[in-house]
Amino acid sequence: MNSDRPKIILTGGAGYIGSHILLKLRQLSYDVIVIDDFSNSSPKTWEDIQEFTGESISLIEGSVCDADVLDQCCSDFFGATVIHCAGLKSPSESETEPLKYYSENVGGAINLISAMEKNGCKKLIFSSSASVYGDTDQVPVDESSLPSPKSVYAKTKYMVEQICEDWSKASEDRSCVSLRYFNPIGADDSGVIGEKPKQIVNNLMPHILTAATGVTQGVTIFGSDYDTRDGTGERDYIHVVDLAEAHIKSLEYIETSKGYENINIGTGSGVTVLELIHEFEKATSVKVPHTFSNRRIGDIDRSIASVEKAKRKLNWEAKFDVAEMCRSAWQWHRSLA
């Protein structure tokens, strides 16, 4: 352990994004305790990271909805810095089960910050989402754009941002960063961890992977008449390892800064649905069958990050290209067979 570095409480540390952050933290010798209820992850991920690093990692199996669990964790890691990744993340499910999302995402964040306040934890990194921008016409979109979240999921992310901002500004010794993720894909090159959702997902890469392996008949592309190069929706895809590195840079930032910041985490470049499928085919030499269907309600033409603030505040920018995102995702997915 590196005694010069802060102790870290990582919620959702066995999930797709959380596990990549956890691996990066351990490789840099941070002392970490993980909280996860494994509702959309597996204990095996935590076990695999321990085996790969050759070191024990503390784990509390529990939910952010359990205030007692959070209070005990923050007490055990008094004064720790918190990275909050736990939460529900399906926009479609959030529309049919809104109370579940408000309870888990908003209520869980309140529980966590309350436990932090009791136990001297004054620094927080929150996993937010570019979905808070909604149907903005600004491309690329920067952090000054007025949020207009559409789904219940996006609304919960924006609500938690506001809670984090108010909490961090209520005392001059607090510091918080909300990282607005764009579209994470890929996997760590070690092959130890990657994306393996238990629940139905809206994001594109898992559907490409299951189509490539023949588990499904193909990828359904929703809409071919968008105002983009090829008529399919355009998004800013970021390698999950780059995203994990952004958290490390955020840890360094909040050690010396006070107050609150929203920061986009993306590449600053857009890739259409068809382009991602073709990039995957080139990177893997595997064909991905696909068909077209009608647009989904709420889908927008383009969503691309302005990344200038991340460069300026965090001294961070994405390194990996789309080909590497596709290659690493395929390597991980094949290892599961």
C-alpha positions, 0 to 999 in steps of 0.5 A, spaced: 500 500 500 502 507 498 501 510 505 501 517 501 495 516 497 488 517 500 484 511 502 478 509 497 471 507 498 468 504 491 461 503 490 459 498 484 466 496 484 464 489 481 460 492 475 463 494 468 466 501 469 467 500 477 471 494 476 476 497 471 477 503 476 478 498 481 483 494 477 487 501 475 487 503 483 490 497 485 495 497 480 497 504 483 497 501 490 491 505 492 488 502 498 481 500 496 474 497 499 469 495 495 461 496 496 457 492 491 450 488 492 452 484 485 445 486 482 448 487 475 455 484 477 458 478 479 463 476 485 467 473 480 469 479 478 472 482 484 475 475 485 479 475 478 482 482 480 484 479 486 487 473 483 490 478 477 493 483 482 495 477 487 493 482 493 487 482 497 481 487 496 476 489 502 469 488 500 462 489 503 456 486 500 451 491 500 447 496 497 447 503 497 440 503 499 442 500 506 444 506 510 447 502 516 452 498 511 454 505 508 455 508 515 460 502 517 464 502 511 465 510 512 467 509 519 472 503 517 475 508 512 474 514 516 476 520 511 476 516 505 475 519 498 469 516 495 468 514 488 460 512 487 459 508 481 453 504 484 446 505 481 441 502 476 442 504 468 437 502 464 433 508 461 428 504 458 427 500 465 427 507 468 421 509 464 417 503 467 420 502 474 421 510 476 420 509 483 426 503 483 430 508 480 429 514 484 430 510 490 436 506 488 440 512 484 437 518 488 436 515 495 442 511 495 446 517 493 443 521 499 445 515 504 452 515 501 453 522 502 450 522 509 455 517 511 460 521 508 459 527 512 458 523 519 465 520 518 470 525 515 469 523 508 470 530 504 472 528 497 467 525 492 467 523 484 460 521 482 459 517 475 454 521 472 452 521 464 452 525 458 444 523 458 443 529 462 444 533 456 438 531 453 436 533 446 441 538 445 443 541 438 450 543 441 455 539 437 460 538 441 456 539 447 460 542 453 459 543 460 455 550 460 450 547 456 443 547 460 441 540 462 435 537 459 434 530 461 429 526 458 429 519 461 427 517 469 434 515 469 437 521 466 433 525 471 436 521 477 443 522 474 442 530 474 438 530 481 444 527 484 449 532 480 445 537 484 445 534 490 453 533 490 454 540 488 450 543 494 453 538 499 460 540 496 459 548 496 456 547 503 463 547 506 469 550 504 473 543 505 469 539 501 471 537 493 466 533 488 467 532 481 461 529 477 464 525 471 459 525 465 460 519 461 459 519 454 459 511 451 464 507 454 466 500 450 471 495 450 475 492 456 482 491 459 487 488 455 489 483 460 482 479 459 481 479 466 475 484 466 470 486 461 462 488 460 458 482 462 451 485 464 446 481 467 440 485 465 437 488 458 442 493 456 440 499 451 448 500 449 450 498 442 456 494 443 453 488 447 448 487 441 454 487 436 458 482 440 452 477 441 450 478 434 458 476 432 458 470 436 451 468 433 447 468 440 442 473 436 440 473 429 443 480 428 443 487 430 437 492 430 439 499 428 434 504 430 433 509 425 436 510 418 434 517 417 438 521 422 442 527 420 449 524 420 454 521 414 450 515 413 443 516 416 445 512 423 445 515 430 452 518 431 455 517 438 462 519 442 465 512 444 470 512 449 475 506 451 473 504 458 480 504 460 481 511 458 475 512 463 478 509 468 484 513 467 480 519 468 478 517 475 485 517 477 486 524 474 480 526 478 483 523 484 489 527 483 485 533 482 480 533 488 486 532 492 488 540 491 481 543 489 475 545 493 468 546 490 464 542 485 465 541 477 461 537 472 466 534 467 465 531 460 469 524 459 469 522 452 473 523 445 471 529 442 469 525 436 463 521 433 462 514 430 455 512 427 452 506 428 454 503 422 461 505 422 462 502 429 459 495 426 464 496 420 470 498 425 468 492 429 468 487 423 475 490 420 478 489 427 476 482 428 474 479 421 467 477 424 461 479 420 455 482 424 449 481 421 444 487 422 437 490 420 434 497 420 428 498 424 424 505 426 427 510 430 426 509 438 422 515 441 428 520 444 433 518 440 437 524 437 442 525 431 448 526 434 451 526 441 459 528 442 463 531 448 467 537 448 473 535 452 477 541 453 475 542 460 477 535 462 484 537 458 484 543 462 482 541 469 484 534 469 490 534 464 486 528 461 485 526 454 483 519 451 488 515 448 485 509 445 481 509 438 475 505 436 479 499 433 482 498 439 475 499 443 472 493 438 478 489 439 479 489 446 471 488 447 471 482 442 477 479 446 474 479 452 467 476 450 471 470 446 474 469 453 467 468 456 466 462 451 
